Amino acid sequence: MSTTQESRTTLRIDALYTFWHLMRHETSSSEGMPWDLKSTLLAGLGLNHLEVLRYLKTHRPSFEAFEAWIAALRDDGFAESERERLRRALAGHAVGSPIGALDTVEGLGEAELAQWDEEGYVIVRQAVRTEDAEAAELAIYEHLGMSRDDPESWYSKTLGHTIWVPLLRHPALVATRFAPRVVKAFAQLWGREDLWATVDQAGLNPPERPGWLFPGPKLHWDCTLARPHHLEIQGILYLAETEEAQGAFCCVPGFHKRLNPWLDSLPEGVDPRAEALRTMTAKPIAAGRGDLVLWHQSLPHGSSPNRASRPRVVQYVSMRPTRWDYNPEWI
Ligand SMILES: O=C(O)CCC(=O)C(=O)O
């Protein structure tokens, strides 16, 4: 970065300028900046990937305008210590967990770690305190202009026909995203603490009724199926009690160990994603308010129709280290 650019940079994160420059020139490959560093940059800035791409594409801002947009989004207070942690990580220095020492935080026990290994998913019980989960649940209803106790309000069309809720930085959702037991569980499963929380959305899946049928997501993978496959951990935090029939998260337990032989067994020309949807049965995972379900990205997974009487209200949560192994080929 030249001196002129540096002096114009208010956040003083060089990689942000590089990222803006690459996006401006529509360099979509990992040329110039590998995917894991882009992801760390955006997570460290507290930004959602899609919101950034949409903003850059729609507004084609100058770098100054881009930084001003970020500063306005982060008016929740983007501490200098947070920015320094990001600068250090991007420069290749070791950094600790986003919330400091985790030694005294209760982690996953032996049985839970064994389940993760065997089945590729685990439920972190009471990952978030009940009252914090409920505060996040109520923030979602409020954001949507709905009332938890008024079924008619659950079907207002503000979002269109979807279960996704683009509420990204409400303080109640930031608190749950960085809850100590959430961070600790990710640190145990990754085996490291230099973690960055992706800024994911929330979700509200109301009971089906005529005119409102479950829109998906049905069984899928979010990752490439190209080999070699790598670890990534996805997560869903239940903000209210969720029964199996209440639109629970579903997955195919243990499939992270079977993905390779299964791919080998497919006849030439068969689309694995369509085949999984056609042939596999997923297990619904019921859990309580404040419980976090984590799963290995190699498990086919999806949501399910809500046949109960109350909405399923969730927050999507994930953490990745500064750098991780990934396969850039998409199939
Ligand atoms: O909402 C759910 O239960 C499924 C979430 C999902 O499919 C995903 O995060 O990729």
The ligand as a Tripos MOL2 file, in Angstrom:
@<TRIPOS>MOLECULE
LIG
   10     9     1     0     0
SMALL
NO_CHARGES

@<TRIPOS>ATOM
      1 O1        -31.8240  -24.0800    9.3530 O.co2     1 LIG1
      2 C1        -31.4890  -25.2490    9.3760 C.2       1 LIG1
      3 O2        -31.9650  -26.0920   10.1480 O.co2     1 LIG1
      4 C2        -30.4600  -25.7520    8.3810 C.3       1 LIG1
      5 C3        -29.3860  -24.7670    8.1640 C.3       1 LIG1
      6 C4        -28.5990  -25.0430    6.9500 C.2       1 LIG1
      7 O3        -28.9820  -25.7850    6.1080 O.2       1 LIG1
      8 C5        -27.3130  -24.3760    6.7950 C.2       1 LIG1
      9 O4        -26.9010  -23.6150    7.6740 O.co2     1 LIG1
     10 O5        -26.6610  -24.6250    5.7630 O.co2     1 LIG1
@<TRIPOS>BOND
     1     1     2 2
     2     2     3 1
     3     2     4 1
     4     4     5 1
     5     5     6 1
     6     6     7 2
     7     6     8 1
     8     8     9 2
     9     8    10 1
@<TRIPOS>SUBSTRUCTURE
     1 LIG1         1 GROUP 0 **** ****
